[in-house]
């Protein structure tokens, strides 16, 4: 089987995980970061070439197949479009971008250059999430009435200190950086959102971040279901919960734990979800943990798509839909 060659843009925390999975599934040829020390350290670890200028890397590394975008949120669109225009496939970290227009331009660049644009939605691979998706697809729940999404995490001052995180231009907002994977699951499991009405506030991070640290949202889906989203990064001292509860015609189910990694409740007419395999551990970033570490499955799918012609697990269109839903939520606050 052909070994896929990768380059990586952005050498921060999440890039370390990407590099690890690239090594397991292909070959890391080059890395790039404007902070020379970060690029050099990652390049030395994986014995590849370090670049400090994106345009130079894209012009020199023509034998690369895929460019992984791990730069700050607000730079995803610029970096992805440059890589696509240079005739590379692109794998983009979440969120795909921090506005709908940029997502559209990324998709157009992929189509124009006949290249694949992969969006990362790793929480779809959590065993209980995959099980609930199967239950819904097979009609075991019947008509879905309502859904409650809870995202209760902790992000303290140290997390935002001397970082692009917390800035409106490069971060975009709490829903983009912390909870976009949770929003994606609403779309993937329940459907597209027609309307949203939100209240937000910054209670514990004044002078630290340029947007909200807490939000309460009511949403209406196109299929008629209604839902609530309650989120905060003010859970005292540590992450508390990431949960999704579905109330439907033929059953009620709840996925919980800190990272949507546990099936906490099920009561389904004539059906029972059996023992689930243990999921991967959450991403560990020292003083805090992030979502479940399912990047291995993302890379396995990418290889399957490019080498074996299999179906893509998360398309760029689905990446766009997540951003579109978050955009609706934030616009409801701005227009209130």
Residue, then its C-alpha position, 0 to 999 in steps of 0.5 A: x500500500x502506498x505510504x501517504x506523505x504529510x506536511x503539518x502547519x502549526x506546531x502547537x499542542x494538538x500538532x503533537x497528536x497529529x504527528x503521532x498518528x501521521x507516523x502510525x499511518x503514513x510519513x511526516x515529511x515537513x512541519x511549519x510554524x512561525x515560532x521557529x523553536x516549535x517547528x524545530x522541536x517537532x521536526x527533530x522529534x520526527x526527523x523531518x524538515x522544519x519550515x518557518x514560512x508556509x509559502x516556502x514549504x508549500x512550494x518546495x514539498x511537492x511530493x507531499x499528499x496531505x497538509x494537516x492544518x493545526x494552526x489557530x482557528x482564525x488562520x484555518x481558512x487562509x492556510x487551508x486555501x493556500x494548501x489546496x491551491x498548491x494542489x494538496x489534500x487538506x485535513x483541517x482541525x476543528x473548527x473548520x473556520x470561524x465564519x461561514x464565508x471562509x468555510x465556503x471559500x475553503x470548499x470552493x478551493x477544494x472543488x476548484x483544485x479537485x482535492x479532498x478537504x477533510x474536517x475533524x469530528x472525532x467525537x463521532x467515534x465515541x462508542x456510545x455516540x456511534x451506538x446512539x447514531x445507529x439506534x436513531x438511524x434504525x428507527x428504534x427511537x421513533x420521532x425525536x421530540x427534544x434534546x438537551x446538550x450540557x457542556x460544563x468544563x473548566x478553562x482557567x487563566x493559565x489556559x489562556x495566558x500568552x495564547x491566541x486562545x481567548x482572542x476574537x480574531x484567532x479563537x472566535x468564541x467558546x463554542x468554536x474552541x471548546x464545544x464545536x464537537x458537541x455542536x457537530x453531534x447535534x447536527x449529526x444525530x438530530x439534524x440541522x438547526x433552523x433557529x437559535x436564541x441565546x443568552x451569553x455572559x463573561x463572568x469569570x474571565x473579564x480581561x482574560x478573554x474577548x468573548x463569553x465564558x457561559x451560554x444558554x441556548x434554545x434551538x429549533x430543528x428543521x425536523x420540528x424537535x427543540x433543544x437546549x444547549x447549556x455551556x460554560x468553562x466555569x466548572x470549578x477547578x476541573x471539567x465536570x460534564x459533557x452530556x447529551x440527552x434525547x427524548x423521543x417517541x419510543x425511548x430516552x437515552x443519555x450520553x454523559x461522562x466528561x467527554x460524551x464517553x459514557x452511556x448513562x441512561x437508556x430506556x428504549x421500547x423493545x431494544x437495548x444497547x449492549x456492552x460497548x467497547x471502551x473508548x480512547x482516553x481524552x486528549x491530555x494537555x497537562x493541567x486539563x483534558x480535552x475531547x476524546x482522542x479519536x484522531x487515530x480513527x480520523x487518520x485511518x479514514x483519511x487513508x481509506x479514502x485516498x488509498x482505497x476509495x472509501x467514503x469520507x467520515x466527515x465531509x467539509x460540508x459537515x464542517x461548514x454546518x457546525x460553523x453555520x450553527x454556531x454562527x446562528x447562535x452568536x448572531x442571535x445574541x448580537x441581534x437581541 
